[in-house]
Amino acid sequence: MNADPDLGGAGAQARPGGPFRFAHMTGSSIASRDAAVWVTDFLNAGYYRWPVADRDVDDLRLAFAILTTYWYRRQSPRRLRITDLRAFHAAYGRGRFDTELAERGLLTRGQLLEGAAKLIGDWFPDAYADDARRAWGIGFPTLEERAAYEPGRRMAVAPVGELTPESAPPERQTWHTYPPVEMPSVDAVVSALSRPETWPDYASEVGRFTPLRAGGLAGQTFEIDVAAGTDSGLPVFTRGYVTITQLVTSEDPPALERYFSELEAGLARYGKDEPRAVPEGGTAALGFDLTTHKSHFMGAGHNRLILYTYEGRTWVRAAGTWDPMPWHLEQSYRMAGRAAQHAFWGQGDVARLSMLHQLALKIA
């Protein structure tokens, strides 16, 4: 049985990881397995344990930024460990246990910021609120420190592995196009997506992209953190890696036309009642492939993000091509991942779940 495509992306051939390697891809690369419980509890307190109606996705981005900034400023490539719990308890214990929210184990946004000032530095709340000092999912005390950031620090703890593009015959692959999400303008989308260091600002409740290399889109590698079961307040986390292996823009019209002609031909021939990627009469503006790496939670394949205009409006949508899933991935996907993955790319039109909706809101 084929699975629907997901957060991912074509390049060198390699088999996807087996079930044991997949099991090691839970959580974030910056947290070791012995830190998983307290890191999850921190994210739950700041966001996932709150009633859905009271959630603000930027509180989740803030909680992740606190974890990531603390990790980065430790000046060590090692992951967060159980021993780091002491520092977090010193900064947040009072907020967790001495307030009227204690029985629910919640942290307000104010408590998140107050604790971060104690944990990281009193400069952090202002830095997080400053677009110029917030990048890579990290708050920086100065513009100079932001400019000096080395993505290799995170790459050093990320088991990226080999690229795993789809390799099955096209007729056995899944070809799928997600519903488009309206954007303010082509220029706004291109400007935002062309700065990968800002992608953590578009994280949703169920997923986030963190860049692992310096530079722009071409050749960029992302760590994807994904959460399933978020409505229950008991999320389950996993991660995967993708690299941009093909990028076409309006600056190279022949390449842009070729890219979209091949995509439309593939969807028409191998998709099962799939719509066109760009509606008839629309104009493509940007497209790129996100190719999976070994042990990606969706197996082998690649996803595309495409930008186009149609009838005077601007749209972004995802379109993926995937091999049949190995049994261990298919079981996880069917039980927990499918709904989250579809929502992440905009299906269902729930803004807190969709990265594309968050992008549209951020650049409006």
C-alpha positions as CSV (number, residue, x, y, z in Angstrom):
1,M,0.0,0.0,0.0
2,N,1.4,3.4,-1.0
3,A,1.5,6.3,1.5
4,D,0.7,9.9,0.8
5,P,3.8,12.2,0.5
6,D,5.0,14.3,3.3
7,L,7.5,16.8,4.6
8,G,10.3,15.9,2.4
9,G,12.2,15.8,-0.9
10,A,15.8,13.8,-5.1
11,G,19.7,13.1,-5.1
12,A,22.1,10.2,-4.6
13,Q,20.7,6.8,-4.2
14,A,20.5,5.1,-0.7
15,R,18.1,2.8,1.0
16,P,16.0,4.3,3.8
17,G,16.9,3.3,7.3
18,G,15.4,0.2,8.9
19,P,13.2,0.0,12.0
20,F,16.0,0.2,14.5
21,R,17.6,3.2,13.0
22,F,14.1,4.8,12.7
23,A,13.6,4.3,16.4
24,H,16.7,6.4,17.1
25,M,15.1,9.4,15.2
26,T,12.7,10.4,18.0
27,G,12.8,13.9,19.3
28,S,15.2,16.7,18.4
29,S,18.9,16.3,17.6
30,I,19.9,18.8,20.3
31,A,18.4,16.6,23.1
32,S,19.8,13.2,24.1
33,R,17.4,10.4,24.9
34,D,17.8,10.9,28.7
35,A,16.5,14.4,28.3
36,A,13.4,13.5,26.3
37,V,11.1,13.5,29.3
38,W,11.9,16.9,30.7
39,V,12.2,18.5,27.3
40,T,8.8,17.2,26.3
41,D,7.3,18.3,29.7
42,F,8.7,21.8,29.1
43,L,7.1,22.0,25.6
44,N,3.8,20.6,27.0
45,A,3.8,23.2,29.9
46,G,4.4,26.0,27.4
47,Y,2.0,24.9,24.7
48,Y,0.7,21.4,24.2
49,R,-1.0,21.0,27.6
50,W,-3.0,24.1,27.1
51,P,-6.6,23.8,25.8
52,V,-6.7,24.1,22.0
53,A,-8.8,27.3,22.2
54,D,-6.1,29.0,24.4
55,R,-3.1,28.1,22.3
56,D,-0.9,30.6,20.5
57,V,1.6,28.9,18.1
58,D,4.2,31.6,18.8
59,D,4.3,30.4,22.4
60,L,5.5,27.0,21.1
61,R,8.1,28.7,18.9
62,L,9.2,30.6,21.9
63,A,9.5,27.4,24.0
64,F,11.6,25.8,21.2
65,A,13.7,29.0,21.0
66,I,14.5,28.9,24.7
67,L,15.6,25.3,24.5
68,T,17.7,25.9,21.3
69,T,19.3,29.1,22.6
70,Y,20.2,27.5,25.9
71,W,21.7,24.6,24.0
72,Y,23.7,26.8,21.7
73,R,25.0,29.1,24.4
74,R,26.5,26.3,26.4
75,Q,29.4,26.4,23.9
76,S,29.5,22.7,23.5
77,P,28.4,20.5,20.6
78,R,26.9,17.9,23.0
79,R,23.1,17.5,23.3
80,L,21.0,18.5,26.2
81,R,21.0,15.9,29.0
82,I,19.1,15.0,32.1
83,T,21.7,17.0,34.0
84,D,20.4,20.2,32.3
85,L,17.1,19.8,34.0
86,R,18.6,21.4,37.1
87,A,19.1,24.7,35.4
88,F,15.6,24.6,33.9
89,H,14.0,23.8,37.3
90,A,15.9,26.7,38.9
91,A,14.5,29.0,36.2
92,Y,11.0,27.7,36.0
93,G,10.3,25.6,39.1
94,R,8.5,28.4,40.9
95,G,6.3,29.2,37.9
96,R,5.5,25.5,37.5
97,F,4.7,24.7,41.1
98,D,3.7,27.9,43.0
99,T,0.9,29.4,40.8
100,E,-2.8,28.8,40.3
101,L,-1.9,26.9,37.0
102,A,0.2,24.3,38.9
103,E,-2.4,21.6,38.9
104,R,-2.4,21.6,35.1
105,G,1.4,22.0,34.8
106,L,1.2,25.1,32.6
107,L,3.5,28.0,31.9
108,T,2.2,31.3,30.6
109,R,4.0,33.3,27.9
110,G,5.1,35.7,30.6
111,Q,6.5,32.9,32.7
112,L,8.3,31.5,29.7
113,L,10.0,34.8,29.1
114,E,10.7,35.4,32.8
115,G,12.3,32.0,33.2
116,A,14.3,32.5,30.0
117,A,15.7,35.8,31.3
118,K,17.0,33.8,34.4
119,L,18.2,30.8,32.4
120,I,19.8,32.5,29.4
121,G,20.1,36.3,30.2
122,D,18.0,39.3,30.7
123,W,18.5,40.3,27.1
124,F,16.7,37.2,25.7
125,P,13.0,38.5,25.8
126,D,13.9,41.6,23.7
127,A,16.1,39.5,21.4
128,Y,13.3,37.0,20.8
129,A,11.0,39.9,19.9
130,D,13.5,41.4,17.5
131,D,13.4,40.0,13.9
132,A,17.0,41.2,13.4
133,R,18.3,39.2,16.4
134,R,16.2,36.1,16.0
135,A,17.3,33.5,13.5
136,W,17.9,29.7,13.2
137,G,15.3,29.4,16.0
138,I,17.7,31.2,18.4
139,G,17.7,34.6,20.1
140,F,21.1,36.5,19.9
141,P,22.1,39.3,22.3
142,T,23.7,41.3,19.4
143,L,23.6,41.5,15.7
144,E,27.3,40.6,15.6
145,E,26.6,37.3,17.4
146,R,23.8,36.5,15.0
147,A,26.1,37.1,12.1
148,A,28.8,34.9,13.6
149,Y,26.4,31.9,14.1
150,E,27.8,28.7,12.7
151,P,25.1,26.2,11.6
152,G,27.8,23.5,11.7
153,R,27.3,23.4,15.5
154,R,23.9,21.8,15.0
155,M,25.0,19.7,12.0
156,A,27.6,18.1,14.2
157,V,24.9,16.5,16.4
158,A,22.4,15.8,13.6
159,P,22.6,12.2,12.1
160,V,21.7,13.4,8.6
161,G,22.7,10.3,6.6
162,E,22.6,9.7,2.9
163,L,20.0,11.1,0.5
164,T,17.2,8.7,-0.3
165,P,15.2,9.9,-3.4
166,E,12.5,7.6,-4.7
167,S,13.7,4.7,-6.8
168,A,10.6,2.5,-7.4
169,P,9.1,2.5,-10.9
170,P,7.0,5.7,-11.3
171,E,3.7,3.7,-11.6
172,R,4.4,2.3,-8.1
173,Q,5.1,5.6,-6.5
174,T,2.6,7.9,-4.8
175,W,2.1,11.2,-6.6
176,H,0.1,13.7,-4.5
177,T,-0.7,17.4,-4.6
178,Y,-1.9,19.2,-1.5
179,P,-4.5,22.1,-1.5
180,P,-2.9,25.5,-2.2
181,V,-2.6,28.2,0.5
182,E,-3.0,31.8,-0.5
183,M,-0.1,34.2,0.1
184,P,0.2,38.0,0.1
185,S,2.5,38.3,-2.9
186,V,5.2,36.5,-4.9
187,D,7.9,38.9,-3.7
188,A,7.0,38.4,0.0
189,V,7.1,34.6,-0.3
190,V,10.4,34.6,-2.3
191,S,12.0,37.0,0.2
192,A,10.9,34.8,3.2
193,L,11.7,31.4,1.8
194,S,15.1,32.6,0.4
195,R,16.3,33.2,4.0
196,P,16.3,29.7,5.5
197,E,17.4,31.0,8.9
198,T,13.9,32.5,9.2
199,W,12.0,29.2,8.6
200,P,11.7,28.4,12.3
201,D,9.5,31.5,12.5
202,Y,6.9,29.7,10.4
203,A,6.8,26.5,12.6
204,S,3.3,25.2,13.3
205,E,1.9,23.1,16.1
206,V,2.8,19.9,14.3
207,G,6.1,20.7,12.5
208,R,9.1,22.9,12.1
209,F,12.1,23.2,9.7
210,T,15.5,24.2,11.1
211,P,18.3,24.9,8.6
212,L,21.6,23.2,9.1
213,R,23.8,25.0,6.6
214,A,24.9,28.6,5.9
215,G,23.6,30.3,2.7
216,G,20.4,30.3,0.9
217,L,18.0,27.7,-0.5
218,A,20.2,25.9,-3.0
219,G,21.7,22.8,-1.3
220,Q,20.2,23.7,2.1
221,T,19.6,20.8,4.5
222,F,16.8,21.0,7.1
223,E,16.1,19.1,10.2
224,I,12.3,18.5,10.5
225,D,10.8,18.1,13.9
226,V,7.3,16.6,13.7
227,A,4.7,16.1,16.4
228,A,1.7,13.7,16.2
229,G,-1.3,13.6,18.6
230,T,-1.1,17.3,19.5
231,D,-4.8,17.8,20.1
232,S,-4.6,15.3,23.0
233,G,-1.9,17.4,24.8
234,L,0.3,14.3,24.7
235,P,2.4,14.8,21.5
236,V,4.8,12.2,20.1
237,F,7.9,13.6,18.5
238,T,10.1,12.4,15.6
239,R,12.4,14.0,13.1
240,G,13.8,13.6,9.6
241,Y,16.2,15.4,7.3
242,V,15.7,16.8,3.8
243,T,18.0,18.7,1.4
244,I,17.0,21.0,-1.5
245,T,18.4,19.2,-4.5
246,Q,16.7,21.2,-7.3
247,L,15.7,24.9,-7.3
248,V,14.1,26.8,-10.2
249,T,13.1,30.5,-10.3
250,S,11.7,33.0,-12.7
251,E,15.3,34.2,-13.2
252,D,15.8,31.1,-15.4
253,P,12.6,30.7,-17.5
254,P,13.7,27.6,-19.5
255,A,14.5,25.7,-16.3
256,L,11.3,26.9,-14.7
257,E,9.2,25.8,-17.6
258,R,11.0,22.4,-17.9
259,Y,10.6,21.7,-14.1
260,F,6.8,22.4,-14.2
261,S,6.2,20.6,-17.5
262,E,7.8,17.4,-16.0
263,L,5.8,17.8,-12.8
264,E,2.5,18.2,-14.6
265,A,3.3,15.3,-16.9
266,G,4.1,13.0,-13.9
267,L,0.9,14.0,-12.1
268,A,-1.2,13.4,-15.2
269,R,0.3,10.0,-15.9
270,Y,0.9,8.6,-12.4
271,G,-1.3,10.5,-10.0
272,K,-4.7,9.1,-9.1
273,D,-7.2,11.9,-9.9
274,E,-4.6,14.4,-8.7
275,P,-5.2,18.1,-9.7
276,R,-2.5,20.0,-11.7
277,A,0.2,21.6,-9.6
278,V,-0.4,24.9,-11.3
279,P,-4.0,25.5,-12.6
280,E,-4.4,25.9,-16.3
281,G,-3.8,29.6,-17.0
282,G,-1.7,30.0,-13.9
283,T,2.0,31.2,-13.9
284,A,4.7,29.4,-12.0
285,A,7.2,31.6,-10.1
286,L,9.3,29.2,-8.0
287,G,9.8,25.5,-7.3
288,F,12.2,23.4,-5.3
289,D,12.6,19.8,-4.3
290,L,13.1,18.6,-0.7
291,T,14.8,15.2,-0.9
292,T,14.7,12.8,2.0
293,H,17.7,11.5,3.9
294,K,18.1,8.0,5.4
295,S,15.6,7.2,8.1
296,H,13.2,9.9,7.1
297,F,9.8,9.2,8.7
298,M,8.2,9.0,5.3
299,G,10.8,6.7,3.7
300,A,12.3,7.5,0.3
301,G,11.0,10.3,-1.9
302,H,10.9,14.0,-2.3
303,N,8.4,16.8,-1.7
304,R,8.2,20.0,-3.7
305,L,7.2,23.5,-2.7
306,I,5.8,25.5,-5.6
307,L,4.8,29.1,-5.9
308,Y,2.5,30.4,-8.6
309,T,-0.1,33.1,-9.4
310,Y,-3.6,32.4,-10.7
311,E,-6.3,35.0,-11.5
312,G,-4.4,37.8,-9.8
313,R,-3.8,35.9,-6.5
314,T,-0.6,34.2,-5.2
315,W,-0.5,30.6,-3.9
316,V,1.9,28.1,-2.5
317,R,1.3,24.4,-2.4
318,A,3.2,21.1,-1.8
319,A,3.4,18.2,-4.2
320,G,5.2,15.0,-3.4
321,T,6.5,11.8,-5.0
322,W,7.2,8.8,-2.8
323,D,8.2,5.2,-2.9
324,P,5.9,2.6,-1.2
325,M,6.7,2.8,2.5
326,P,8.6,0.1,4.4
327,W,6.3,-1.8,6.8
328,H,7.6,-0.1,10.0
329,L,7.1,3.4,8.6
330,E,3.7,2.6,7.2
331,Q,2.4,1.3,10.6
332,S,3.6,4.5,12.3
333,Y,2.2,6.7,9.6
334,R,-1.2,5.1,9.6
335,M,-1.5,5.2,13.4
336,A,-0.2,8.7,14.1
337,G,1.5,10.5,11.2
338,R,-1.0,10.9,8.4
339,A,-3.3,13.5,9.9
340,A,-0.4,15.6,11.1
341,Q,1.4,15.5,7.8
342,H,-1.6,16.5,5.8
343,A,-2.5,19.3,8.2
344,F,1.1,20.6,8.1
345,W,0.9,21.2,4.4
346,G,-2.5,23.0,4.7
347,Q,-5.1,20.4,4.3
348,G,-8.1,21.1,6.5
349,D,-7.3,24.9,6.5
350,V,-6.3,24.9,10.3
351,A,-3.8,27.7,10.6
352,R,-2.2,26.5,13.9
353,L,-1.3,23.2,12.3
354,S,0.0,24.4,8.9
355,M,3.4,25.8,8.2
356,L,2.1,27.3,5.0
357,H,-0.6,29.1,6.8
358,Q,1.9,30.3,9.4
359,L,4.1,31.6,6.6
360,A,1.2,33.5,5.1
361,L,0.3,35.1,8.5
362,K,4.0,36.1,9.2
363,I,4.6,37.8,5.9
364,A,1.1,39.5,5.6
